[in-house]
Amino acid sequence: MFGMDPPDDRGGPGMGMGVGGGGYTDGGAMQKSNAYLYFVVLHSVLVFFSLLINGTMHGTLITMRKKLFESTFYIVVAGLMIFTTLKTLIQAAFVVPQYIMGADPFPADYRKAMFALDMLADYGILGFSTLMAANRFSTFQMGCKCPIFVKPVIHYLVGIVTGIIIVCVGLLSGMGCTKEYSVPTNSYVDMCPSVGATPVIEKVLMSLFYVVCLLSASFYVRTYWLIKYQRGYLMNNEKSRCGPEMVILHQAIIIFGLYLAWIVISTLLPFLCNGSASLFFYLSYSINMISLFIAAAFPGLFLASSNEFRREIASMLSLCGLRPHWLTRAKRITSATTITSRDRVMSISKKRIDS
């Protein structure tokens, strides 16, 4: 939500309007309505669901680490899971309590720390999801010939991406950026002081974020096009099972759709939130929900796409006395390592040319 002016005397982002100008309506009625209660309950349930999904994914990565980490793809996935879990924990420790209490319950230092962690999670998810999307595209485009997705190069690449993320977050925190509470809208907005070179640095980092978003989306679109149109006959010949191509295709569609929705809403937010408090709340609530969906979608799609993951989950549950037969009775789908098996074979683009 960068790009908005600091909260004005009404408690909401000024959006460049002078004191006493048009702006927010009273958000108190909205906060006391039944609809607001439903929103809070729904958000809390999704936070719990995302924590459960991320925790399960971490458990399977740990128990299957010897097999999975033979592929460089799951090295990237492990890094991504750290940031999706962090994003969900921030929602649980910061957003949900504020929604429930309906006020600003946190001191300034806590809000500043939450801002830094939230930015770390956002940039981390974006950076590693882009790295993952590039890995999938290069796998289907070049097979095992991509020189940057091999050991030990992948470790250096992960370190570089992590370093860039930390530098970006450090710049924002060092400039004094924090989360400011808007009373009428009952929500927090990310604010940076408008002094010195801060606005310029803020705009550069914001532009960088959108550029990487578009880059990540482009990888998903190109992967979709590569699988769907260049090798469409693979899916036609695999109607009895969900092969690795279809798994990657479904993941690309879902993730691209979530990123597209996030980009559209976050871009429109500064221009639409000056009409009413309820509109600002709904838009900011939507961004929080989409962030949760993204944090849950990555581990959820991996868990749902692999029989090996499902069997591992069933094994862990059986230790607790539970026998979820529905996990193994579902339609046969691809294995966790099959998705990455094209690292060791020709790319489908080359197969297309040879055929």
DAJO-V919187 format. One line per field, one symbol per residue. burial: # if it has 24 or more other ideal C-beta (glycine too) atoms within 12 Angstrom, else .. Layout:
burial->???
//
This chain:
burial->########.######.......##..#..##....#..##..##.##.###.#########..#...##.######################.###.##..#.#......##.#############################.#.#..##...#..##..##.##..##.######################........##..##.##..##.###.######.###.##..##......###############.######.##..##.###..######################################.#..........#.....###########...###......
//
